[in-house]
Amino acid sequence: MIISRTPLRVSFVGGGTDIKEYYQNNIGSVLSTSIDKYLYVAVKRQYDFVEFKFRINWSEPEFCNSIDEIKHPIVKETLKFLNIDYPIEITTFADVPAGTGLGSSSTFTVGLLHALYALKGQMVTKWQLASEAAHIEIDILKRNIGKQDHFAASYGNLNVFTFYPNEKVEVEPVFYKPDIKLEIENRLLMFYTKTTRDASKILEKQIENTKSKVSVLTKMKELIPGLEATFNNRKNTHNFGEILHQGWMLKKSITDNISNDSINIYYQKALDAGAIGGKLLGAGGGGFLLFYAETFNHEKISEALSDLAEMKFRFDEGGSRITYYDQRVI
């Protein structure tokens, strides 16, 4: 049995510029971090005489004898991509529900690839994991998503990812002073809106509007240097929340389905309670709200959003990793 553990991510600024419709003509850029909320994938090769060749355990358990019978699109295409056609069982479970704006589908693809490569006895680079996971979701499955989540899940930690028209992706770690990074981390709060959504459907409308919103997306991308600087200069940490707010105001203007009345009300309640700024994570329409506030205002913000579920989190530094490795068929 092989078990991979792959982190979910929080995208701070630049989301949307990692979509092909933008970076084909403009250089895209995103600043994000992985967090200590994980998606686990367990894979196990089975004996040839088992009743079902493929056992896929997810929200809808599957028992199949042909890859083409598998309903889970990522599992099906990843097995095809790696030419795996022997009896195998795949199980996945996560710390956070899918469709909540933390990049879960891309995280799953990275984690599945990582586990299956390990099952084949192959070590692969973070770059290969991220690139192939993006290829499976975007090029093979034709999903309306960007590349940032695959790279964030694979690499882990704080990074600026830059996306070029020739499909090159540049990964630059964010340099930080540990005490300032911890200070910023301690000032962040996250609340679950109790609403899930299909990011691909939300992004479909955004992609339609990309040409007319290039200037907006470019302004979002241009917030990155200011946010990156806060990790090295304590005088600028207050700017972190302000930059998040600027990015959220820009993002909301791209399409009407990114936010809604309920999200707007919760956001304003948090500001009234002392939040300096924040954003809705992911494509929009639901999921998690992230806020930056001085710690002495955290209790007031939590009370103001008491009907939402608060989730404590820390930054992750490791990216996708194999946490259990045993090649025996038992």
N, C-alpha and C positions, 0 to 999 in steps of 0.2 A: 504493500500500500504506500502511496505517496500523498502527502498533504501539503498544499501550498497555502500561504497566508498573504493576502494582498490588500493594501490599505485603500480606503476610500479617500476622496480628496475634497478640499475646499479651494475654490477658485476665487481669488480676490479681485483682480482687474484684468481686462483684456478679453474676456470670454466672448466668443462670436467671431473674433478675428482668426480663430483656428479652423474656421469652416472654409472649404475649398473655394466657394464662390467669392470669398474675400481675398484669401492669400494668393489666388491665381494671378491677381493683378496688383496686389499690395502685400507687403510683408506683414504677417500677423505676429502677435506676441501676447503671451499670457503669463501672469505671475500667480502661482498657486502653491499649496502645500498639501502633503498627505497628512492624514490624521489617524489617531489610534482607534479607529473603527474599521473592522476588517471583514473581508469576504474570504471564506475558506472553501477550497475544492479538494476533495479526496477522490483519488482514482485507484482502482485495483484491477489488475489483470486476473481473469478467471480461467478455470479449466475449460478445455474445449467441449466437455460433455455437459455443460450447464444447460438448463432448459431454454434460457433466453440469452442471446449473444450480447445484447446491450441492455443494461439496467441503468436508467437515468433517474436519479432521485432529486426532484426539485418540487415546486408547488404542484406540479402535475406528474406524478410518478409514471415512468414509461418502461415497458418491457417489449423489446423489439428484437428481430433477428436480421434486420437489414438496416443499414445506415439511412437509406431513403425513407424508412418508416418513422424515423425519429422526428418528433414535432419541435423540439427545442432547436431553434435555428442556429444558435451559436455553437451548440454541441455538435449538431450535424455537420456544419461547414468546417469546424475545427478538426474533427475526426477525418474528414475528407482531405483537408489541407495537409495533415500529417500522415496520410495514408495508413491510418490505423483501422484495421478490419478484423481484429481478433476479439474474443469475448472480454468484455470490460464492464466494470461498474463505476459510475460517476455520481458523486453526491456533493451537493453544495449547500452551504448555510452561511448566514451573514449576521452581523451585529445590528444592522439597520435595514428597514424594508427597502425594496427596490422602488425606483421612480420617485426618489425624494431629493434629487438634485445634487447627489454626492458622487455621481459617476459610476453607479453600480454595474451597469451592463458592460462597460468598458473594463472595469475592474475584474469582473467575472471572466471576460475573454482573456485578459492578461494572465489571471490566476490559472485558468484551464490550460492555456498553452504551456505555462511554466510547469504544471504538474505532469502534463502529457510528455513534454520533452524529458523530464526527469524519469518518467516511466520507461522511456526509450533509452535511458542511460546517456542522454546528451545534455551538456551544459551550454547554455545560451546567454548572450549578453542582454543587458537591460534594453539596449537599443533594438536588438532583434525582437525581443518580446513585444515592445511597444509598437514597432513598425508593423509586425505581422498581425498583431491584434487589431490595429487600425485598418489594415488591408482587409481583414475578414469582415469587419463591421461595415466599413464604408464602401469598399470596392466590390466585395462579393455579395453582401446582404443589402447593399444600397440604402443604408440607413442615413437619415438626415442629421448627422452629428459631426462634430469636429474631432481633431486629433488630440486635444490637450489631455483628456482623461486617461488615455492609454499610456501616455508618457508620465503623467503624474503618478499613476498606479505602479508603473514599472520602476521608476527611479526613486520615488519617495523623497521626503524632505522638502525644503523650500527651493523653488527653481523658477527661472524665467525661461519659458519655451518659446522659440522663435520659428515661425513657419514660412518657408520660402516658396515662390512660384514653381520651382523645379522639384518640389516635394521634400527638399532637405529640411530637417528639423534640427535646430541648434539647442543644446541644453546647457544653460549657465546657472550654476548654483548661486543662490542669494547669499552674499557674505554678511555675517551678522555678529554682533557682540552678544555672547550668550545671555548676559543679564538683561539686555534690552529685548532680546527675543522672548525670554521668559516673561518679561513685563507685558509685552504685547499679547502674548498667549493668555496671560491671566486676565486681560481686559476684554476678551472676546466671550460672547454668550451666543448660544444657539438654541432655537426653539422650533419644534416640529409643528407645522400647520395642520397636521393630520389629513393632508390631502396629497395623494400620489397622482402622477401623470406620466404620459408617454413623451419623453423628451423629443423623440424623432418627429412627432406630430406638431409639437410646439415650434421646433426649429424649422419645419417645412415652411411656415408662414414667414419666419425671419429670413430664410434663404431667398424667398420671393422678393423681399424688400431690401436685400443686400445692396443692390446697385444704387438704389435711391437713398440708402442710409450709410454709404461709405464714409462720409464725413463724421457721422456720429460714432461709428465703430473705430475710426482713426482717433477720435478724441478719447475714447475709452482706452485704447492702446497707449496713448500718450501719458496716461496717469501712472504708468508703471514705474518710471524712474523716481518719481516723488515717493511712491509707496515703498519702493526698494530702499530708498535712503533712510526711511524711518528705522530700519533694523540696525543702523550704525550710529544714529545720532539721537540721543534721548530728548533733545530740544524739539525734535520733529515728531515724536511719537503721537502727540495730539492730532497731527495731520492724518494719521492712519484712518481714523473714523471719518474725517471730512472727505478724504479721497474715496473711501467706500461709498459714501453718500453721493458724491458727484458721479461715480460710475453707475450707481443704481438709477439715478435720475436720467442718465443718458440711455441706459439699457431699456428702461420702461418706454422710452419714446420710439423704439424700433417697431414694435407691434402692440396691438391692444391686448393680446392674449398672454403677455408676459406677466402682467399683474392683474389684480381684480380688486373690487371694493373691500373684500375681507382682508386681503393682504395689506392694502393701503391703510386700513384702520389699525391693524396690528402694528404696522411700521410707525405710524404717527403716535400711537400710545407709547411705544418705546422711546421715541424722541422726547415726548412730553415728560417721561420719567427720568430722563437724563442721558439717554444714548447720544453719542456724538454723531454716529452714522451707522449705516449697515447696508444690507442687500439681501435679496432672495437668491439662494444658491441654485445653480443649475440653469436650465433653459427657461424656467418660469412656470407660472400656473399653479404652483404648490410646492411642497417639500419643506425645506428648512429656511428659516430666517436667521441671519447672522448679524450681530450687533457688536460695536466697539464702544465701551464706556469706562469711565473711571470706576474702580472697584467699589467705591463708597456708594455708587448708584445702582449696583447690581441687584440688591434686594428690592429696590423700588421698581426696577424694570421687570423683575421676575413676578412681582405682585401685579403689575399692570397687565402682564400676559399670562396670568395664572390659569386661564382656560386652555393654554397650549402646553405641550410637554417639553420641558427643558432637557437638553442633552449635554452633559459635561463631556469635554473632549480635550485632548492634548495633541500637539504636533507629533507626527511619526517621522522617523529618520531613516528607516531601512528599505522601504519599497517592497516589492514582491519578493518573497523568499520561500524556500522549501523548509518546512518545519518538521516533517517526518519523512524518512526515506527507508523503505524496506522492499526490496525487489522480489521477495519470495511470493510464490503463488501458493496460497494456503486453502 
